Amino acid sequence: TMLMYWWIGEGFILCDDSENSITRILDEFSRKGLLEPVEDERKLRPSSYKMEPHVHSTVIYLAKLMDLFVLYSPKGKLF
């Protein structure tokens, strides 16, 4: 997944066990209610996740405070 490669590049997870690491992390985030898997009856495991708007806003706010990345400018969304 794109998220897995991003986290490997940032050094959040190691390449050696990346599939298991990302699965454990996403399962834990889901269990805590931070993410919700998007179910697809044709697939065994979810391939995408969604966030509640308040969780998304909090993540963006914290990322901005920590200078991780910028998604929004005064004119709106950058991407």
Residue frames as qw, qx, qy, qz and C-alpha x, y, z in Angstrom:
[[0.000, 0.887, 0.462, 0.000, 0.00, 0.00, 0.00],
 [0.294, 0.739, -0.054, 0.604, 1.02, 3.59, -0.46],
 [0.505, -0.801, 0.127, -0.297, 0.82, 4.16, 3.30],
 [0.925, -0.278, 0.116, 0.233, 3.24, 1.29, 3.93],
 [0.693, 0.364, 0.055, 0.620, 5.86, 2.70, 1.55],
 [0.049, -0.836, 0.042, -0.545, 5.42, 6.18, 3.01],
 [0.696, -0.688, 0.147, -0.140, 5.97, 4.86, 6.55],
 [0.903, -0.029, 0.098, 0.418, 9.03, 2.86, 5.41],
 [0.461, 0.610, 0.034, 0.644, 10.46, 5.99, 3.77],
 [0.261, -0.819, 0.106, -0.501, 9.87, 8.05, 6.92],
 [0.304, 0.332, -0.787, 0.423, 11.49, 5.34, 9.07],
 [0.617, -0.316, 0.252, -0.675, 8.32, 4.61, 11.07],
 [0.940, -0.068, 0.298, -0.150, 8.45, 0.89, 10.19],
 [0.299, -0.494, 0.731, 0.364, 11.19, -1.41, 8.94],
 [0.562, 0.384, -0.492, -0.542, 11.15, -2.90, 5.48],
 [0.088, 0.210, -0.972, 0.056, 11.88, -6.41, 6.83],
 [0.011, 0.356, 0.906, -0.229, 8.48, -6.94, 8.44],
 [0.143, 0.044, -0.079, -0.986, 6.50, -4.16, 6.78],
 [0.470, -0.262, -0.638, -0.551, 3.37, -6.18, 5.87],
 [0.534, -0.425, -0.699, 0.215, 2.92, -7.49, 9.42],
 [0.241, -0.220, -0.317, 0.890, 3.78, -4.12, 10.95],
 [0.232, -0.075, -0.234, -0.941, 1.27, -2.19, 8.88],
 [0.538, -0.347, -0.692, -0.333, -1.43, -4.80, 9.55],
 [0.473, -0.386, -0.627, 0.484, -0.85, -4.62, 13.32],
 [0.101, -0.158, -0.142, 0.972, -0.86, -0.80, 13.30],
 [0.352, -0.152, -0.404, -0.830, -4.01, -0.48, 11.18],
 [0.554, -0.381, -0.735, -0.091, -5.79, -3.14, 13.26],
 [0.374, -0.347, -0.519, 0.686, -4.86, -1.27, 16.46],
 [0.078, 0.060, -0.060, -0.993, -6.03, 2.07, 15.02],
 [0.468, -0.263, -0.601, -0.592, -9.29, 0.40, 13.98],
 [0.521, -0.376, -0.731, 0.228, -9.74, -1.18, 17.41],
 [0.245, -0.343, -0.365, 0.830, -9.31, 2.24, 19.04],
 [0.248, 0.795, 0.533, -0.150, -11.80, 3.84, 16.64],
 [0.142, -0.642, 0.242, 0.713, -9.28, 6.08, 14.87],
 [0.224, 0.271, -0.675, -0.649, -9.82, 4.36, 11.52],
 [0.744, 0.195, 0.480, -0.423, -12.70, 2.39, 10.07],
 [0.304, -0.122, 0.820, 0.469, -12.01, -0.30, 7.47],
 [0.576, 0.352, -0.154, -0.721, -13.97, 0.05, 4.24],
 [0.631, -0.009, 0.773, -0.071, -15.44, -3.41, 3.71],
 [0.498, 0.429, -0.489, -0.573, -15.46, -4.98, 0.27],
 [0.884, -0.057, 0.358, -0.295, -17.18, -8.35, -0.02],
 [0.845, 0.497, -0.193, 0.034, -14.79, -9.36, -2.82],
 [0.373, 0.587, -0.573, 0.433, -11.72, -9.04, -0.58],
 [0.713, -0.324, -0.575, 0.237, -10.65, -10.86, 2.58],
 [0.436, -0.444, -0.272, 0.734, -8.94, -7.83, 4.11],
 [0.177, 0.933, 0.237, -0.203, -9.84, -4.17, 3.74],
 [0.656, 0.258, 0.173, 0.688, -7.73, -2.28, 1.22],
 [0.081, 0.513, 0.008, 0.854, -8.81, 1.15, 2.39],
 [0.322, -0.467, -0.645, 0.513, -9.81, 2.92, 5.57],
 [0.022, -0.723, -0.242, -0.646, -11.75, 6.04, 6.44],
 [0.280, -0.109, -0.534, 0.791, -11.61, 8.51, 9.34],
 [0.089, -0.820, -0.552, 0.124, -14.35, 10.34, 11.12],
 [0.265, 0.822, 0.075, 0.499, -14.15, 14.09, 10.38],
 [0.430, -0.876, 0.161, -0.150, -13.16, 15.00, 13.97],
 [0.843, -0.300, 0.299, 0.331, -10.31, 12.43, 13.92],
 [0.641, 0.496, 0.237, 0.536, -9.13, 13.74, 10.53],
 [0.002, -0.926, -0.006, -0.378, -9.18, 17.33, 11.79],
 [0.649, -0.723, 0.231, 0.044, -7.18, 16.36, 14.87],
 [0.845, -0.003, 0.298, 0.444, -4.57, 14.51, 12.81],
 [0.436, 0.697, 0.159, 0.546, -4.16, 17.53, 10.50],
 [0.284, -0.924, 0.063, -0.249, -3.94, 19.89, 13.49],
 [0.764, -0.548, 0.283, 0.187, -1.27, 17.78, 15.23],
 [0.779, 0.248, 0.274, 0.506, 0.73, 17.29, 12.02],
 [0.225, 0.847, 0.072, 0.476, 0.75, 21.05, 11.52],
 [0.492, -0.848, 0.165, -0.105, 1.87, 21.67, 15.11],
 [0.803, -0.357, 0.385, 0.282, 4.71, 19.16, 14.67],
 [0.219, 0.747, -0.411, -0.474, 5.70, 20.58, 11.25],
 [0.655, -0.021, 0.742, 0.143, 5.33, 17.13, 9.67],
 [0.264, 0.244, 0.648, 0.672, 3.73, 18.35, 6.46],
 [0.241, 0.355, 0.163, -0.888, 1.39, 21.01, 5.14],
 [0.276, 0.379, 0.854, 0.224, -1.85, 19.99, 3.46],
 [0.091, 0.862, 0.494, 0.067, -3.65, 23.31, 3.53],
 [0.322, 0.104, -0.006, 0.941, -2.71, 26.87, 2.67],
 [0.171, 0.371, 0.358, -0.839, -4.77, 30.00, 3.37],
 [0.431, 0.261, -0.387, -0.772, -6.27, 29.48, -0.12],
 [0.905, 0.014, 0.013, -0.426, -7.38, 25.89, 0.58],
 [0.902, -0.176, 0.382, 0.097, -6.18, 22.34, 0.12],
 [0.039, -0.697, 0.568, 0.436, -2.80, 21.97, -1.64],
 [0.128, -0.165, 0.934, 0.291, -3.31, 18.49, -3.09]]
